[in-house]
Amino acid sequence: MVKVDLITGFLGSGKTTFIKKYAQYLIDQGYRIGIIENDFGAVNVDMMLLQDLESENCELEMVAGACDKDCHQRRFKTKLISMGMRDFDRVLVEPSGIFDVEEFFDVLHEEPLTNWYEIGNVFAIVDASLEKNLSKEASYLLASQIVSAGKIILSKVDTTSKGRIEETIQQMNDALALF
């Protein structure tokens, strides 16, 4: 079974930076990996930032957005089916910055994906200086991402005050309490 790792987080939180380091770590361990970038923009900047990882041990794929949820799920599922036939050890999935984690779990629990894949790691990357006044929808997405994560990683702590980091942690707890 191929393990699928999900890396979530809001736009600008540091998902791509994390993936770049995590993917290189896996490649150095001898894993053959695929990376799926989900993006809703006209230009996928993240794919460009990850291009230097491409090799015989790492392939990059993109699922373009700009359609409804059902269409996006079909595109994601089709991409996973295609990748399931290419002998990867691990697949890393970076969704867009606006992503409900339930979509990921729903798709992975459908046939024929259950024949190839199992859930690996789920990381939530949270900017240590998270925007203070999140909308109700953004708070829901934050809660969805962190409640499903096996590991929450605070990014940009080196440029954020201890007090602001504590406020961000409280924000996460508050978002979880709402839902």
Secondary structure, 3 states (H helix, E strand, C coil): CEEEEEEECCCCCCHHHHHHHHHHHHHHCCCCEEEEEEECCCCCHHHHHHHHHCECCEEEEEEECCCCHHHHHHHHHHHHHHHHCCCCCEEEEECCCCCCHHHHHHHHCCCCHHHCEEEEEEEEEEECCCCCCCCHHHHHHHHHHHHHCCEEEEECHHHCCHHHHHHHHHHHHHHHHHC
